[in-house]
Amino acid sequence: MIAYMRWHFSNGISYNRITQAAKCPYNYEEDTNMTTRFQPENTVLRLWILLHRVRDVLVRCEDSIFSEYGITYEQFRVLGQVKIRGSSGRMIDLARGLECAPNGVSTLVDRMVKAGLVRRTRGKIDRRSVRVSLTSKGDDALKLAAPAAWEFIQKSLSPIPHKDKDALASLLETLKCDLLGYLYPELDTADIIKNSPTNQSNLYELMVKNLPLSSSEAKRQGGKKRL
């Protein structure tokens, strides 16, 4: 004990501080009451942090996967939307489908045009109308990346029971629509929910119709790895 106290004194911890700590032991009941008191605020803060952290980690994982096919997570999203919309892929519709600001999507498409993943053309009648279509390079990348993405999604969500997945999807949909209402207060909340791309009953059907979800199907359609 003497040696222990000498070590503390030699490291700048005074005798008075030690005796004060001994006279003021940890109050478990007081700490528990404070924890209970701030539990709602603690939960809100935890959710806020987790929403950001989960999104950040998810993007890092997907960027790692998609890098095998020469694209990023953001580029994969654009390629998928262009594929689903086909020849009707106007820039403004692309931004709506991605639920992103048009300027941000335009900048991303500019980089993808330079990378040879998509092409951009202007309307013959209305030159202000811009359409985006896939190049063969972009189509090949999408065909191979889609099965890898689907496999990762299924594996990541597999620990969560189906009923909890359904509940989580509904909660996140509500939160997303509320946040969009904050960004666009001029829009009616009911319209935001009705037109939400992630609230469509045929979401999976659209994906299956336009994207191969197995590696064998991707190879059959002619995808080439490492573009």
C-alpha positions in Angstrom: 0.0 0.0 0.0 2.8 2.4 0.9 4.6 1.6 -2.4 1.3 2.2 -4.2 0.8 5.7 -2.6 4.5 6.6 -3.3 3.9 5.8 -7.0 0.9 8.1 -7.1 2.7 10.9 -5.3 5.7 10.6 -7.7 3.3 10.9 -10.6 1.8 14.2 -9.4 -1.3 12.8 -7.6 -1.5 14.4 -4.2 -2.4 12.8 -0.9 -5.3 15.2 -0.6 -6.8 14.0 -3.9 -6.6 10.3 -2.7 -8.3 11.0 0.6 -11.0 13.1 -1.1 -11.7 10.2 -3.5 -11.9 7.9 -0.5 -14.4 10.2 1.3 -16.6 10.5 -1.9 -17.2 6.9 -3.1 -19.0 6.2 -6.4 -22.7 6.7 -6.0 -24.3 4.0 -8.1 -27.9 5.0 -7.3 -27.3 8.6 -8.3 -25.6 7.5 -11.6 -28.4 5.2 -12.4 -31.0 7.9 -11.8 -29.1 10.3 -14.1 -28.9 7.6 -16.8 -32.6 6.9 -16.5 -33.4 10.6 -16.6 -31.5 11.2 -19.9 -32.4 7.9 -21.5 -34.7 9.4 -24.2 -32.1 12.0 -25.2 -29.4 9.3 -25.1 -31.4 7.1 -27.5 -32.0 10.0 -29.9 -28.3 10.9 -29.9 -27.3 7.3 -30.4 -29.7 6.9 -33.4 -28.4 10.1 -35.0 -24.8 8.9 -34.7 -25.7 5.4 -35.9 -27.6 6.6 -38.9 -24.5 8.4 -40.1 -22.0 5.7 -39.1 -24.0 2.9 -40.7 -24.3 4.9 -44.0 -20.5 5.7 -43.9 -19.5 2.1 -43.3 -22.0 0.8 -45.8 -20.6 3.0 -48.6 -17.0 2.0 -47.7 -17.9 -1.7 -48.0 -19.7 -1.2 -51.3 -16.9 0.9 -52.7 -14.5 -1.9 -51.9 -16.8 -4.4 -53.7 -17.5 -2.2 -56.7 -13.8 -1.3 -57.1 -13.4 -4.9 -58.5 -15.4 -3.7 -61.5 -13.9 -0.3 -62.0 -16.7 1.7 -60.5 -17.8 3.4 -57.2 -20.9 3.1 -55.1 -22.2 6.4 -56.4 -21.5 5.4 -60.0 -23.3 2.1 -59.5 -26.4 4.0 -58.3 -26.4 6.1 -61.5 -25.8 3.1 -63.8 -28.7 1.2 -62.1 -31.1 4.2 -62.6 -30.1 4.7 -66.2 -30.6 1.0 -66.9 -34.0 0.9 -65.3 -35.2 4.1 -67.1 -33.8 3.0 -70.5 -34.2 5.5 -73.3 -36.3 7.8 -71.1 -33.4 8.6 -68.9 -33.6 12.3 -68.7 -31.2 14.0 -66.3 -34.0 15.5 -64.2 -35.7 12.1 -63.9 -32.4 10.5 -62.9 -32.0 13.0 -60.1 -35.5 12.3 -58.9 -35.0 8.6 -58.9 -31.8 9.0 -56.9 -33.5 11.6 -54.6 -30.5 13.8 -55.1 -29.9 17.4 -56.1 -29.8 17.8 -59.9 -26.5 19.8 -59.8 -24.8 17.0 -57.8 -26.1 14.3 -60.2 -24.9 16.4 -63.2 -21.4 16.7 -61.8 -21.3 12.9 -61.2 -22.5 12.2 -64.7 -19.8 14.5 -66.1 -17.1 12.4 -64.4 -18.8 9.2 -65.6 -18.9 10.5 -69.2 -15.1 11.1 -69.0 -14.7 7.6 -67.6 -16.6 6.1 -70.6 -19.4 4.7 -68.4 -22.3 6.7 -69.8 -23.0 9.1 -72.7 -25.0 12.3 -72.5 -27.1 13.6 -75.4 -29.3 16.7 -75.8 -32.8 16.6 -77.3 -33.1 17.5 -81.0 -36.2 19.7 -80.4 -35.5 20.9 -76.8 -31.8 21.4 -76.4 -32.3 21.9 -72.7 -33.5 18.4 -72.3 -30.5 16.1 -71.5 -30.7 12.3 -71.6 -28.2 9.8 -70.2 -27.6 6.3 -71.6 -25.2 3.5 -70.8 -22.1 2.7 -72.8 -21.0 -0.9 -73.3 -18.4 -0.3 -70.6 -20.9 1.0 -68.2 -23.4 -1.8 -69.0 -20.7 -4.5 -68.5 -19.7 -3.0 -65.2 -23.3 -2.9 -64.0 -24.0 -6.5 -65.0 -21.1 -7.8 -63.0 -21.4 -5.5 -60.0 -25.1 -6.1 -59.5 -24.8 -9.8 -58.3 -22.0 -8.9 -56.0 -24.0 -6.0 -54.5 -27.1 -8.2 -54.0 -25.0 -10.9 -52.4 -23.5 -8.4 -50.0 -26.9 -6.8 -49.2 -28.5 -10.2 -48.3 -25.5 -11.3 -46.2 -25.4 -7.9 -44.3 -29.1 -8.0 -43.4 -29.3 -11.8 -42.8 -28.9 -11.5 -38.9 -32.1 -9.4 -38.8 -35.4 -11.4 -38.7 -37.8 -10.7 -41.6 -40.5 -9.0 -39.4 -37.8 -6.7 -38.1 -36.5 -5.9 -41.6 -40.0 -4.9 -42.6 -40.4 -2.7 -39.5 -37.0 -1.1 -40.0 -37.8 -0.4 -43.7 -41.0 1.3 -42.7 -39.4 3.4 -40.0 -36.5 4.5 -42.3 -39.1 5.3 -45.1 -40.9 7.6 -42.7 -37.7 9.3 -41.6 -36.5 9.8 -45.1 -39.8 11.4 -46.2 -39.8 13.7 -43.2 -36.3 14.8 -44.0 -37.2 15.4 -47.7 -40.1 17.5 -46.4 -37.6 19.6 -44.5 -35.5 20.1 -47.6 -38.5 20.9 -49.8 -41.2 22.5 -47.6 -43.2 23.5 -50.6 -44.0 19.9 -51.3 -47.0 18.1 -49.8 -46.0 15.3 -47.4 -48.5 12.9 -48.9 -47.1 13.5 -52.3 -43.5 12.8 -51.1 -44.6 9.5 -49.6 -46.7 8.6 -52.7 -43.8 9.3 -55.1 -41.0 7.9 -53.0 -38.9 5.5 -55.2 -38.2 3.3 -52.2 -41.9 3.0 -51.3 -42.9 1.2 -54.5 -44.4 -2.3 -54.3 -42.7 -3.4 -57.5 -39.2 -2.3 -56.4 -37.6 -5.8 -56.5 -39.5 -6.7 -59.7 -37.9 -3.7 -61.4 -34.5 -4.7 -60.3 -34.9 -8.3 -61.4 -36.2 -7.2 -64.7 -33.3 -4.9 -65.5 -30.3 -6.3 -63.5 -28.8 -9.8 -63.3 -28.7 -10.9 -59.7 -26.4 -13.9 -60.1 -22.9 -14.2 -61.4 -23.9 -16.9 -63.9 -26.6 -14.7 -65.4 -24.1 -11.8 -65.6 -21.6 -13.9 -67.4 -24.3 -15.1 -69.8 -25.2 -11.5 -70.6 -21.5 -10.8 -71.5 -20.1 -8.9 -68.6 -16.3 -8.5 -68.4 -14.5 -8.1 -65.1 -11.8 -5.5 -64.4 -12.7 -2.9 -66.9 
